[in-house]
């Protein structure tokens, strides 16, 4: 057989472990793995490189369309180009911060239209659960092919913007979980106790607090743990599959572990920034590193690493949530937008911090960036280097430190807390369904090769394939 592509001489991460071998691609799929595979129209020499499945980042915010309010935030074009440069071949997009939020069939279609002919990587969608889409919206999103649902227990959205997202109350959470359970899909949850964190933040602000350290103190660990317990309780009551987003404390992970041990269908993620930054350095960096839940102390971070390496945390995401520079450029941290631009530096930072500095196995690395999120969100063609899967790869150069500069970023607004940091590994080549979408030699492709991903049983998927 003549293949379209062979990646040769790399250290390839398979489910069974890493091996120096070749991988052949035909018609966008992995067709063969082994030595002496024959001829191909294109060859990539991966000598000295790690060949990993491309990352599936299961938590990304793209603000397209901006609805006249957030038009200068991250759009599909820059968001997917930064994804490609960072070795992220697919991501799942949150139902906010675009306007309108993705809460029904109409708003889902508006979002899909906004991304037409702009995608460098593949994108799936979360549908939203809010207090105002309990009368048919969840079902429309299911029919439209969303991969999963997302809700906020922490306060979110701008009530002055028509169509913006909104956090749930307890009844909306309960009723929404009953409806989502019938779809068989997962509900991902931002778990923070809004009444307590909001009030603590108001008090601190009125008392003249301005620092990020003070901001962290207004969101203590128990304000994560309490809503995680509630979500798990509601999941046991409703039968809804649940996933806890961006856990920032080991106590929250422990709640998930205990629930899973008693049979609850619950998983969790943490984010790259919780494994990299700690509270002591936040004010030196500035509001560009503000997020919620907040980045906690070094002891907290060390325990999170222990849990990740022990397999208690299912995967790692970026929670890429960018904004315009003016919303970060605040002297008072409480006034700054809470969200981190991190999509482009998932793979290199995690490889350096996990594999190179802490001895994480390459198979676990591939699991937490690709296989586990693909499994959780039923993306059967993604997540592994195996025959028949989509030919999505990231080629990583280990032990190759570089210092990130603003001009390296593909983001629309080139701000990130990783700027100026030395990162000990490099993404040198990214392949989507057998096509190069980034290489260090040629940069990011100008050809929009990405596609929207849908639940395989949806009417939207059927319409796309007919």
Wavefront OBJ file of the C-alpha trace (Angstrom):
o trace
v 0.000 0.000 0.000
v 1.159 3.514 -0.789
v 0.498 5.723 2.224
v -0.154 9.437 2.364
v 2.266 9.990 5.252
v 4.784 8.058 7.295
v 6.234 9.463 10.522
v 9.568 7.702 10.912
v 12.124 7.052 13.659
v 10.188 8.656 16.523
v 9.549 7.442 20.063
v 5.842 6.688 19.621
v 3.481 6.593 22.610
v 1.083 3.636 22.325
v -1.370 2.310 24.918
v 1.109 -0.490 25.639
v 4.020 1.895 26.142
v 6.484 3.899 24.088
v 8.469 2.322 21.256
v 10.775 3.549 18.516
v 8.748 2.784 15.411
v 7.048 4.272 12.356
v 3.417 5.296 11.896
v 1.669 5.337 8.515
v -1.383 7.386 7.562
v -3.943 6.861 4.804
v -7.010 9.023 4.167
v -6.604 10.836 7.477
v -6.518 7.663 9.565
v -3.700 5.707 11.181
v -3.231 2.771 8.825
v -0.152 0.942 10.122
v 2.368 0.964 12.971
v 5.720 -0.763 12.630
v 9.008 -0.853 10.741
v 9.603 -1.024 6.988
v 6.090 0.175 6.178
v 6.845 0.982 2.551
v 6.341 4.118 0.504
v 4.450 7.317 1.264
v 3.778 10.576 -0.509
v 5.255 12.418 2.486
v 7.653 11.466 5.242
v 8.388 13.210 8.540
v 11.637 12.260 10.258
v 10.928 12.224 13.991
v 14.404 11.093 15.075
v 14.991 12.273 18.638
v 11.352 13.339 19.056
v 8.455 11.977 21.090
v 5.411 11.209 18.934
v 2.303 11.663 21.069
v -1.370 11.701 20.211
v -2.383 15.312 19.670
v -3.819 16.925 22.752
v -7.594 17.054 23.189
v -8.106 20.092 25.404
v -11.505 19.554 26.979
v -11.946 23.082 28.361
v -11.528 26.074 26.031
v -13.399 29.389 25.708
v -13.659 30.936 22.235
v -15.589 34.210 22.036
v -16.924 33.979 18.517
v -19.345 35.555 17.848
v -18.765 38.415 20.254
v -22.231 39.849 19.708
v -20.985 43.427 19.588
v -19.737 43.137 23.168
v -16.680 40.852 22.957
v -15.705 41.150 19.311
v -12.039 41.800 20.160
v -11.685 38.706 22.347
v -10.364 35.354 21.103
v -11.954 34.239 17.830
v -11.928 30.913 16.013
v -9.085 31.853 13.676
v -6.544 32.884 16.301
v -7.789 30.392 18.877
v -7.348 27.398 16.597
v -4.008 28.635 15.233
v -2.634 28.900 18.769
v -4.025 25.442 19.425
v -2.141 24.030 16.427
v 1.116 25.725 17.436
v 0.757 24.263 20.911
v 0.165 20.668 19.782
v -3.557 20.696 20.594
v -5.243 18.997 17.621
v -8.781 19.137 19.032
v -10.604 20.984 21.755
v -14.069 21.184 23.248
v -15.469 24.688 23.387
v -17.413 25.993 26.350
v -20.927 27.489 25.881
v -19.678 30.908 27.068
v -18.211 33.648 26.627
v -19.607 34.072 23.143
v -22.791 36.094 22.600
v -25.295 34.512 22.480
v -24.336 31.755 24.881
v -24.897 28.236 23.543
v -28.128 27.281 25.286
v -30.450 26.038 22.509
v -30.504 24.925 18.903
v -30.552 28.438 17.454
v -27.554 29.686 19.442
v -25.625 26.512 18.630
v -26.160 27.121 14.925
v -25.054 30.756 15.284
v -21.811 29.526 16.826
v -21.242 26.931 14.106
v -21.839 29.548 11.427
v -19.326 31.872 13.108
v -16.640 29.189 12.862
v -17.202 28.235 9.233
v -13.934 28.113 7.241
v -11.923 29.402 10.226
v -10.820 26.220 12.007
v -7.215 25.037 12.029
v -8.034 22.206 14.473
v -11.145 20.147 15.237
v -13.689 21.522 17.713
v -16.545 19.970 19.653
v -19.097 21.954 21.646
v -20.474 21.958 25.153
v -24.085 23.004 25.478
v -25.055 25.165 28.427
v -27.302 24.422 31.382
v -28.836 27.632 32.751
v -32.036 28.573 34.588
v -33.564 29.773 31.300
v -33.150 26.740 29.013
v -35.003 24.067 30.954
v -38.011 24.092 28.599
v -36.580 22.422 25.519
v -33.121 23.967 25.205
v -31.299 20.942 26.578
v -33.081 18.657 24.129
v -32.330 20.963 21.178
v -28.649 20.944 22.087
v -28.685 17.157 22.289
v -30.246 16.932 18.833
v -27.689 19.454 17.574
v -24.830 17.165 18.536
v -23.175 18.789 21.546
v -20.677 16.448 23.143
v -21.642 17.344 26.708
v -23.144 20.090 28.882
v -21.678 22.723 31.180
v -23.062 24.703 34.096
v -21.692 27.176 36.617
v -22.363 27.111 40.341
v -20.037 30.111 40.681
v -21.395 33.472 39.516
v -20.913 34.108 35.804
v -22.245 36.214 32.951
v -23.191 39.847 32.599
v -26.864 40.513 33.267
v -26.661 43.710 31.211
v -25.853 41.709 28.071
v -28.804 40.009 26.421
v -28.009 36.376 25.713
v -25.060 36.051 28.092
v -24.564 32.915 30.178
v -25.928 32.531 33.713
v -25.105 30.287 36.660
v -27.636 27.798 38.005
v -29.556 27.798 41.258
v -30.133 24.518 43.082
v -33.465 23.807 41.409
v -32.092 24.493 37.918
v -29.164 22.212 38.668
v -31.450 19.412 39.863
v -33.964 19.717 37.030
v -31.233 20.144 34.424
v -29.402 17.067 35.670
v -32.586 15.014 35.367
v -32.981 16.128 31.756
v -29.312 15.636 30.852
v -29.372 12.155 32.401
v -31.929 11.165 29.750
v -29.482 12.147 26.981
v -26.756 9.939 28.453
v -24.245 12.776 28.173
v -21.964 14.295 30.798
v -22.616 17.501 32.721
v -19.373 19.381 33.425
v -19.570 21.710 36.420
v -17.725 24.821 37.583
v -17.960 24.140 41.316
v -17.668 27.178 43.583
v -20.056 28.424 46.262
v -21.210 31.703 44.724
v -22.995 33.314 47.730
v -19.945 32.889 49.952
v -17.193 33.782 47.465
v -19.141 36.767 46.138
v -19.757 38.146 49.610
v -16.193 37.560 50.788
v -14.979 39.351 47.660
v -17.289 42.323 48.309
v -16.074 42.623 51.894
v -12.410 42.464 50.907
v -12.895 45.057 48.179
v -14.710 47.441 50.536
v -11.921 46.980 53.061
v -9.421 48.223 50.484
v -7.823 44.919 49.525
v -6.215 45.028 46.081
v -3.838 42.071 45.786
v -4.180 38.689 44.150
v -3.191 37.092 47.454
v -6.224 38.756 49.037
v -8.382 37.576 46.130
v -7.257 33.978 46.715
v -8.177 34.321 50.396
v -11.783 35.191 49.452
v -12.167 31.805 47.735
v -11.094 29.339 50.453
v -10.834 25.614 49.787
v -14.166 24.719 51.387
v -15.980 26.899 48.836
v -14.816 24.383 46.214
v -15.399 21.267 48.292
v -18.996 22.063 49.334
v -20.386 22.424 45.780
v -18.450 19.349 44.605
v -20.223 17.370 47.323
v -23.557 18.828 46.213
v -22.997 17.935 42.579
v -22.080 14.379 43.544
v -25.188 14.097 45.736
v -27.390 15.375 42.903
v -25.698 12.937 40.516
v -26.546 10.043 42.807
v -30.139 11.268 42.968
v -30.636 11.897 39.237
v -28.321 9.374 37.575
v -26.589 12.145 35.642
v -22.982 11.535 34.597
v -20.875 14.416 35.931
v -17.430 15.901 35.533
v -15.877 18.470 37.876
v -13.979 21.137 35.972
v -10.650 22.752 36.920
v -10.306 21.456 40.462
v -7.722 23.590 42.254
v -7.437 21.786 45.605
v -6.583 18.221 46.675
v -9.606 18.125 48.994
v -11.870 18.488 45.959
v -10.100 15.685 44.134
v -10.504 13.479 47.204
v -14.284 13.988 47.094
v -14.325 12.761 43.499
v -12.141 9.770 44.323
v -14.373 8.728 47.217
v -17.528 9.091 45.126
v -16.051 7.092 42.276
v -15.099 4.316 44.686
v -18.743 3.971 45.711
v -19.918 3.798 42.117
v -20.789 7.362 41.136
v -20.076 8.160 37.459
v -17.891 11.187 38.132
v -14.556 12.369 36.747
v -12.453 15.482 37.225
v -9.803 17.658 35.661
v -7.285 20.186 36.797
v -5.524 22.852 34.733
v -1.938 23.399 33.703
v -1.741 26.682 35.627
v -2.685 25.049 38.945
v 0.237 22.658 38.459
v 2.670 25.422 37.519
v 2.013 28.660 39.452
v 1.416 29.152 43.190
v -0.013 31.965 45.299
v 3.360 33.358 46.391
v 4.221 34.549 42.859
v 0.837 35.843 41.703
v 1.207 39.511 42.637
v 4.623 39.689 41.009
v 3.090 38.374 37.758
v -0.076 40.491 37.991
v -3.754 40.048 37.057
v -2.844 38.166 33.862
v -2.681 35.113 36.156
v -6.016 35.714 37.913
v -8.575 32.910 37.550
v -11.278 31.087 39.466
v -11.015 28.817 41.290
v -7.817 30.622 42.292
v -4.248 29.405 42.126
v -3.421 28.166 45.627
v -0.218 27.660 47.629
v 2.776 25.426 46.938
v 1.756 22.715 49.411
v -1.622 22.536 47.710
v 0.096 22.247 44.309
v 2.424 19.472 45.456
v -0.538 17.410 46.666
v -2.313 17.979 43.350
v 0.719 16.571 41.541
v 0.647 13.529 43.818
v -3.009 12.944 42.967
v -2.427 13.439 39.247
v 0.456 10.965 39.197
v -1.656 8.512 41.225
v -4.403 8.608 38.592
v -7.010 10.390 40.697
v -7.257 13.331 38.264
v -8.531 12.152 34.891
v -7.105 14.821 32.622
v -5.550 18.266 32.421
v -6.975 21.214 30.476
v -6.073 24.837 29.783
v -9.386 26.512 30.686
v -8.220 28.989 28.055
v -10.329 32.051 28.896
v -8.783 35.137 27.298
v -10.022 38.702 27.180
v -8.740 42.049 25.932
v -5.648 43.568 27.648
v -7.590 46.438 29.206
v -9.621 43.997 31.302
v -6.422 42.591 32.796
v -4.552 45.870 33.164
v -5.945 46.789 36.588
v -4.134 48.000 39.686
v -6.809 46.339 41.814
v -6.853 42.577 41.271
v -10.510 42.376 42.294
v -11.442 44.509 39.267
v -9.556 42.392 36.725
v -11.103 39.761 34.463
v -10.617 36.248 35.814
v -9.284 33.966 33.120
v -5.950 32.675 31.826
v -4.661 32.407 28.259
v -2.999 29.004 28.233
v -4.092 27.015 25.182
v -0.763 27.262 23.387
v 1.296 26.098 26.369
v -0.441 22.976 27.573
v 1.694 20.346 25.907
v 5.156 21.816 26.385
v 4.622 22.882 30.002
v 2.980 19.592 31.013
v 5.665 17.534 29.309
v 8.380 19.520 31.054
v 6.755 19.645 34.484
v 5.298 16.131 34.426
v 7.540 13.887 32.355
v 10.904 15.638 32.638
v 10.770 16.999 36.177
v 8.542 14.501 38.012
v 8.998 11.232 36.148
v 5.497 10.873 34.739
v 5.396 7.988 32.281
v 4.829 8.823 28.643
v 1.724 6.637 28.579
v 0.212 8.586 31.465
v 1.131 11.829 29.735
v -0.743 10.690 26.622
v -3.689 9.570 28.753
v -4.119 12.885 30.557
v -3.814 15.047 27.439
v -5.654 12.840 24.943
v -7.039 9.374 25.711
v -8.940 10.143 28.909
v -10.815 13.236 27.656
v -11.605 11.416 24.401
v -13.054 8.522 26.393
v -15.051 10.736 28.722
v -16.695 12.672 25.908
v -17.164 9.658 23.610
v -14.848 10.842 20.839
v -14.030 7.367 19.596
v -11.817 8.499 16.704
v -9.576 10.663 18.881
v -7.081 10.326 21.695
v -4.766 7.434 20.793
v -2.140 6.338 18.347
v -3.870 3.186 17.163
v -4.905 1.778 13.813
v -8.202 3.265 12.638
v -8.000 6.388 14.800
v -7.704 9.897 13.387
v -4.073 10.623 12.501
v -3.633 13.428 15.044
v -0.099 13.825 16.390
v 2.127 16.224 18.260
v 5.888 15.792 17.919
v 7.748 16.968 21.014
v 11.436 17.760 21.347
v 12.464 16.868 24.900
v 15.173 18.618 26.894
v 14.977 21.635 24.608
v 14.470 24.708 26.803
v 13.235 27.985 25.367
v 11.890 31.219 26.821
v 8.353 32.127 25.725
v 7.989 35.590 24.195
v 4.804 37.507 23.451
v 5.545 37.407 19.733
v 5.556 33.590 19.881
v 1.848 33.562 20.696
v -0.846 33.132 18.067
v -3.551 34.577 20.340
v -5.485 37.601 19.182
v -4.385 39.409 22.333
v -0.836 38.339 23.105
v -1.042 38.136 26.857
v -0.207 35.089 28.968
v 1.287 34.387 32.395
v 3.778 32.026 30.716
v 5.529 34.884 28.876
v 9.122 35.147 30.104
v 9.150 31.615 31.499
v 11.705 29.038 30.434
v 9.917 25.895 29.262
v 12.030 22.766 28.946
v 10.450 21.113 25.911
v 9.209 22.237 22.504
v 6.342 21.366 20.193
v 8.024 21.055 16.791
v 5.284 19.558 14.589
v 1.506 19.140 14.777
v -0.522 16.876 12.467
v -4.314 16.833 12.120
v -5.851 13.860 10.306
v -2.610 13.306 8.449
v -2.059 16.940 7.438
v 0.648 19.196 8.880
v -0.993 22.159 10.574
v 2.137 23.450 12.311
v 5.878 22.971 12.083
v 8.732 25.041 13.424
v 10.071 25.415 9.901
v 6.890 26.641 8.192
v 4.736 27.969 11.041
v 0.975 27.505 11.305
v -0.854 26.613 8.120
v -3.141 29.185 6.508
v -5.467 26.416 5.322
v -8.485 25.880 7.616
v -8.311 22.098 7.919
v -10.326 21.755 11.114
v -13.865 20.438 11.418
v -16.624 20.651 13.978
v -17.116 17.449 15.976
v -20.594 16.200 16.838
v -22.139 13.441 18.875
v -22.317 10.539 16.421
v -26.073 10.006 16.843
v -27.105 13.637 16.404
v -29.207 15.050 13.592
v -26.440 17.614 13.035
v -23.873 14.876 12.432
v -26.214 13.116 10.013
v -26.795 16.351 8.126
v -23.023 16.917 7.848
v -22.370 13.455 6.429
v -25.293 13.249 3.968
l 1 2 3 4 5 6 7 8 9 10 11 12 13 14 15 16 17 18 19 20 21 22 23 24 25 26 27 28 29 30 31 32 33 34 35 36 37 38 39 40 41 42 43 44 45 46 47 48 49 50 51 52 53 54 55 56 57 58 59 60 61 62 63 64 65 66 67 68 69 70 71 72 73 74 75 76 77 78 79 80 81 82 83 84 85 86 87 88 89 90 91 92 93 94 95 96 97 98 99 100 101 102 103 104 105 106 107 108 109 110 111 112 113 114 115 116 117 118 119 120 121 122 123 124 125 126 127 128 129 130 131 132 133 134 135 136 137 138 139 140 141 142 143 144 145 146 147 148 149 150 151 152 153 154 155 156 157 158 159 160 161 162 163 164 165 166 167 168 169 170 171 172 173 174 175 176 177 178 179 180 181 182 183 184 185 186 187 188 189 190 191 192 193 194 195 196 197 198 199 200 201 202 203 204 205 206 207 208 209 210 211 212 213 214 215 216 217 218 219 220 221 222 223 224 225 226 227 228 229 230 231 232 233 234 235 236 237 238 239 240 241 242 243 244 245 246 247 248 249 250 251 252 253 254 255 256 257 258 259 260 261 262 263 264 265 266 267 268 269 270 271 272 273 274 275 276 277 278 279 280 281 282 283 284 285 286 287 288 289 290 291 292 293 294 295 296 297 298 299 300 301 302 303 304 305 306 307 308 309 310 311 312 313 314 315 316 317 318 319 320 321 322 323 324 325 326 327 328 329 330 331 332 333 334 335 336 337 338 339 340 341 342 343 344 345 346 347 348 349 350 351 352 353 354 355 356 357 358 359 360 361 362 363 364 365 366 367 368 369 370 371 372 373 374 375 376 377 378 379 380 381 382 383 384 385 386 387 388 389 390 391 392 393 394 395 396 397 398 399 400 401 402 403 404 405 406 407 408 409 410 411 412 413 414 415 416 417 418 419 420 421 422 423 424 425 426 427 428 429 430 431 432 433 434 435 436 437 438 439 440 441 442 443 444 445 446 447 448 449 450 451 452 453 454 455 456 457 458 459 460 461 462 463 464 465 466
